[in-house]
Amino acid sequence: MNISITGGSGHIGNCLIRELINKGYKVKALVHNYNSSLKDLDLELITGDLNDKTTLENLCADADIVYHLAAQIAIDGSNKDLVYSTNVNGTKNLIDVCLEKKVRRFIHFSSIHAIDPHPLNEVLDEDRANIGNTKIIYEKSKAESERIVIEAKKNGLDVVVLNPTAVIGPFDFKGSYLGQALIKIYQNKLPMLVPGGYDWVDVRDIVNASIAAIDKGRSGERYILSGHYLSLKELSSLIGKISNKKTPKLIAPLFLAKIGLPFIKIYSLLANEHPLYTSESLHILKNSNSLISSKKAKNELGYTTRSLEESLKDTFEWYKQNGIIN
């Protein structure tokens, strides 16, 4: 079976490719400008982007399954045009080519951020409406791209949508936002924590569900892939337990964190790194639903999740082996 993937060099993408190759699939991957995470793997690489039709035609030629993972993530209010162009227009471009090439199944990686988290005190499942009024361009773009994918089913494309939560785990070559946060907590380099938290899920569990979606996913359906909810305080405590090191404990109220945002931005610019605390990330933390259900994925895809402690241990061990932390 021939499988084509966008966003192949990303965290989920490179882990998915590794497992697909292990299972004997023939893989072709679209990369934009980063591919060291795919070094020495047995696959065909295509360099280009989602707004070039010839590139997409080459990617989808003879493809049975297309996984769409490529996306621009932004939690600092920047690059709004690029985020929209990539996440929305790029998705539409790819769908058009998949229809032309008569791809058997299109598996789209959306996000939990495409779904309205409110009300926070009720279980969030696939029946919850997509997020509507939001100022965060990433959330808006993921909701819109998911709508485009579901709409494509009416035009004859067999589609399945996956909505993972906050993905962590080994093989994070590019240094994702979440990976950077884990490292800073591990190294006790966050001056403060803030209220709120995320639902954390292992990339390897996401990959297993993604492969199961080839045959088990129902056409036109979406599947939430959640893991375990922990506040930042609880996460820091667990990392401290694993590392046997001191980790951040100070909890700053949100209003104080917001006051400090300009200084955090300046520090990040001087350090040449992405700020972890932004107005957008604080908003997401404050409005994160702790009752996210993956019951549907468990029932239909055979989805399972390992313990968060196991995920974190394996993640930090991988960082050590690759010289990212000591």
N, C-alpha and C positions, 0 to 999 in steps of 0.2 A: 504493500500500500504506500502511495506517495503522499507525503505530508509537507505542506508549506507553512511557514511561520513568519509573522512580522514581529519585530521586537525581540528577536532571538538572542541578542547579546545581553538583555536585561536579566534581572534576578530570577523571575519566574521562567523567562524564555530559555536561558541556558540550562536551567535544571530540567525543564521539560524536554529539551532537545537531547540531553544526556540519557534520559530514561527512554525516550522513543528509539534512540539508536540501540540501546541495550535490548530493546524488545524486537529489534530487527526491521524497524520501519526505515524507509528511504526518506531523508529529510533535506529540505531546501529552506534556507533562511534569508530573510531580508534584514540587512543591517545598514544603519545610517552612517556612522563614522566610528564605531567602536566594536571590535570583534575579538579582543584578546581573551575574553571569557570562553570563546569557542575554539581556542587554539588546539590543534592536534585532534579535533573531533572529525569523524567521518561524515561529512555533509557537504552540500553545495551552498556556497555563499553568494548572495547577490547584493551589491552595494547600490543604494539609491534611497528614495523616499516615497511616501504615500501619495505625493502629488504628481508623480511621473507615471503616466499610463503604461509606457513601454516597460518600465521596471516591473510594474504590477503584472503585466501580461507574462513576462518571463517567469515571475514568481509562481503564478497560478497555472502555468502550462502543465497539463497532465496531472494536476493535483487532485487527489481524492478528497482530502481534508485540508481546510485552511484554518489555522489558529491565528486570531488577530489579537496580539498583545501590545503592539506599538502604541505608545501614548506619551504625551507631555504632561508631567506632573508639576504643579506649581502651588506652593503654599505661602508665597510671599507677595502675591498680587502682580508679579511681573510677567512679561511675555504673553499677554492675554491673546494677542492676535495669533501667535504661534501655537498656543494651547488649543485655540478653537480650530485653527486650520488643520492641525494634526489630528486632533481627537474627533472632530466632526466631519470636516471635508475629506480627510484622509480615509475615514471609515466608509464614507459614501463612495469614494473612488474605488476602494477595494471591493466593495459589494458589487458595484457595476461590472467589474472585471470577472468576479466569481460567477455572476450570472451569465456573462458571455462565454466563459470557459466551462460552464455546466459542472461546477465543483459540487461534489456529492454532499458535503456538510461544511458549514461555516460555524466555527466555535469562537464566540466573541468574549473577550475578557473585559467586562465592565468593572464596576467597583461597588462596594457598599455605599460609597459616597453618592451614587446615582439615586439612592433611595432615601426618602424622607425619614429622618430618625425619630420624628415626633409622632405621637406622644412617647416620651422617654420611659414611661412607667408601664408600657405595654410591649408584648412580644413583637419583635420586628421579623416578619417573614416575607415570602415572595408576593403575598397579596397586598403589601403596603405600596402605596403610590410612589412614583418617582418624585424626587425633590423638585419643587416648583420655583418659588421665589427665593433665590439665593444670590448673594453678591460674589460668591467664590467661583471663579471661572472654571476651575477643575471640576467641581461638582456639576455645574451647569453643562459643561461639555460632555461629561460622562452620561448624564441623563439624556441629553439630546442624541448622542451616538447610539445609546441603547435603543432609543425610540426608532431610529433609522434602521437598526438591525431587525427589530421585531416587524417593522413595516415591510422589510424585504421578503419576509415569508409569503406575503400576499402576492409577490411577484415571482414566486416559485423557488426561492432559495431556502434550503433546509438549514435552519439556524438554531443554535443553542447558546444561551447567555450564562456566563459565570460571574458571580459577584463576590469576590474574596474580600475579607476584612484586612487588617494590618498584617502584611506578610513579612515574616522574618525567617532566618534559617541560613544554612551554609551556602557557599558558592555566590556570595554577594560581592562580586568582583568590582562593580562600579561604585559601590558605596551608596546605597539607597538612603533616603532621608531617615527611614526607620533604623537602618544599620548604623548610621552616624549617631543617632540618639542612644542606641544600645552601647556603643563604644564610649561615648561621653559619660554615661552612667557608670559603666565598668571602670573607667579611669578616674571617676569622681571629679569630672571637669565641668559638670553643670552647677552653676552657682546656686541654683534653686530649682525646686520642682513646683509644679502648679497643680491645682485641683483638676480632677478629670482623668480619663484614661481611654484605652482602646480595647477592642477585641483583637487579640493576637493569634496568628495562625502560622503553622510551619509550611514553608514553601514546598516541602516534599509531599505533604498531605494534599496541597493544592494540585500538584502535578498528578498524583494518583487519580484524583477526581477528574482532572482534565482529560486524561487518557480514557477513563471509564465513559466519559461523555461521548466518545466516538460512536459507541454502540448502544449505550444505555440511556443517554439523554433524550428526552422527548422533544420533538421538533417544535419550535416556537416557545419553549419554556425557558425560564431562568432559574438558576440554582444559587442560593446563598451558601458560601463556603466560609463559615466562621470557626472560631477556635475557643479561646478562653479570655474572658474579660478580666483585666487587672487595671487598677488605677496606677498612675506613674509612681506613687509612693509604694504600692505593693510590688510593682515591677522592680524598683530600685532595691527594695528589701530582698527580693528573690535573687537578684543579680549579686548582691552582697553575700548572700548565703552560698551561692555557687562559687564565687571568686575568692571568698575568705578575705575580702578587702573592704575598706570603708567605701560606702556609696552615698550619694546625696540623700539627705533626710529633711532639709529645710523646705517647708511648704509655704510658698508666697501666695497671698490672695490674688485673685485675678486682676483686681484693680491696680495692684502694685506692679504686677507683671506687665500690664498694659502701659503703665507709666515708663517702665524701663525699656520698652520696645525700640525707641530710637537709638539708645546706647547699644543694645544688642545688635542692631543693624550695622552700626558703625564698627563695632568689634569684629563682626563677621566679614565685613568688607576688608578690613585691615588684615584679617587672618586668611583671606581668600577662601572662605567656605560659606555654605548656605546657612542662614540663620534657622535654628530649630524652633525658636519661639517667634512667631509672627502673629499679627492680628487674626489671620486666617487659621493658623494652627491652634491658637487659643480658643477660637470659636468652635472648631471641630472637637477639641477636647471637652469643652463645656457641654456640647450638644451630642456627645457620643452615647448611643444607646447600649446599655449593658445587657440587654435581653435579646440578642440576635440569635435567631434559630436556624440551624442547618438540618433540621429534621427531614425536609424534602430531599436534600442531597444524600442523606444517610439512607433513606428508604429506596431511592431510585438509582443512585450512582454507587451505592456501597461505600459512601464517604466515611472515613474515620479520621480521628485526630489524636496525635500523641500528646503527652503532657507538655505543658509549657516549660517545665524545668528541663526536660530532655531536649527540647528545641534550643533553649538558651545554652545549655552545656555544649551541644554539638556546634552551635554557632560560634561561640567563643573559642572552642578548640580549633575550628577552621580558621578563624582570624589569627590565632597563634601560629598555626602551621604555615600561613601565608604571610607572616611577618607584619601583620596589621596591628596587632597588640603584642605585648610581652607576657 
